[in-house]
Amino acid sequence: MAKTDLLTFLESNIDSLDFDGKIELFWNKRAKTFEMELTFYAENSTSQVITDAEGVSSDEPIISFSDSILFYDEKNVAQVEPEAYLACLSYAGKKGWTLARGKAFFSYLQIVLDNGRSDLLDFLNDGDKELFELTWSMSEFERFVHDATENTAIENLPYPKF
């Protein structure tokens, strides 16, 4: 049986998430990165004027919000711009990630998606809320990794060969 690589693991687990938005995965082979783009859609039933991070205003009936997670080779940390992403997560070169880290990632991502959806709806329905943004806690993610490590067989999800 062929070993599952990191790309295949990420692609196959995206579909198991309970999320009514859109999740896309992009692989930049040259930079040795993956970017997971998360897009939320919500009804703006009150035609509230929403101003995005670039200062563009809209009162469209359906709004979208996107953010991304970057997966990068820990040896190439210089190319990472943390402020441009919801989270920047390193992998160990050709070794990739452990299976425990992969499972923890999707468990924690589901919570981030659930909280994000709820927070976006609160933002749209509460005129007092001035800002919406997704939240990723590295300490909380690492707690999930720790818990998964105790309950998962030692196995790697290597960086894919191409």
N, C-alpha and C positions, 0 to 999 in steps of 0.2 A: 504494500500500500504506500503510495507516495505521501510524503510529508506535506502538510498544509503550510503554505508560506503566508507571510504577513498580509500581502495584498489579497490573496484569496480569502483569508480569514476576515479581513475588514469588509470585503465585498459581500460575503455570504451572511455576515451578521447584521448588516444594515437592514436587510429585509425583515429581520426578526424584531426590529424596534417598533413600538406602538407610537406612531407619529404620522399625523396627517399632512405634514408639510413635505418638503422635498429634501433628500440627502443625496449629494453627488460626491464621488470620490475621484480625484485626479492624481495621476502618478507622473511625476517629473523625473524621468530616468536620469537625465543629465545632472540634476541637482540632488538626486537620491532623496526625494521628498514625496510625501503624499499629502494632499490637502483634502479635507472633508468639509464640504460646504453644507451648512444647515440653513434651510429657508423655511420660515414660518409664514403662514397666510392667515389673515384674520379679517372679519367683516367690520368695516367702519360704518356701522349703521346710523350713527348720528352725524355723519359727514364732518367729523372733527378734523381741523387742519393739523396735520402731522408734519413736523420738520425733522428731517433726517440728519445724520452726523455731518453731511456735507452742506447743510443749510438749505436743502431743497424742500419746499413745502408742497403738500398734496392733501386733497380732501377726497381722494378716490374711494369708492365703496369697498374695495378690497385692498388691503395694504399688505406689503411683504416686508419681512425683516430677514436679513442674512448675516451669518457670521461663520467663521471657519476655524477648524482645528488643523494645526500643522504637525505632521510627523516627520522628524528629521534624524539623520545619522548623527549620533552624539559627537562624532569627530568633526562635523561641519557646523558647529554651534555659531560660528561667526556670521553665517548667512541668515540667521534667524532674527526676525524683527518682532519681538513679543507683543508690542503694542498693536500690531496689525491683525492679531488673532485672538480668538476666545481662549485658546490654550495652545501651547507648543510642547509637544511630547517627543522625547528622544527615544531612539531605539539603538541597540548595540551593534551597529554595522551589519555584517553578514549574519550575525546571530539573530537579529531582529528583536522580537519581544518574547517573553515567556508566555505560555498559554494562560497562566494565572493573570498576568498583566492585561492580556487581551480580553479575558472574561470580565475582569474588573472594569476595564474601559467601557464596555457596553452596558454593564450594570449601572455605572455612574452616569454615563451619557443618557440613559433612559430617565434618570432623575432630573438631569439638567433640562432635557426636552420637556418633561412634564411641568417642571417649575417655570420654564420659559413660556410655555403656552399659557399657563395660568397668569403669570405676570403680565404678558402681553394683553390678555383680555382685561385684566384689572386696569392696565394703563389706558386702554381704549374706553372703558366704561366709568372711569373715575377722573373727573376733570381736575382734581387736585394733583394727580400724578404728572410730573413734568418730564420724566425720563424713563425709558425702557432700555434695559440691556440684559443680556444673558450673563450668568455668573458661573464661573468654573473655579472651584477651590482645589488647589493642588494638594493641600493637606487632607482634605476629604477623599480625593481620588487615591492618594497613597494609603489611606486607611482601607479603602476597598481592595487595593492591591494586596495589602498585608493579609486581610481576611481571605481573599481568594487563594493566596499562596499556601495557606494552611489546609485548604480543601481541594487542591488541584494537583494532579500528577505533574512531575517535572517534565516539561516538554517545551521546545522552542518553536516559534513561528518565524523562520528565517526570512531575511530579505529576499525577494523573488529574483530568480535568475532570468536574464533576458538575452 
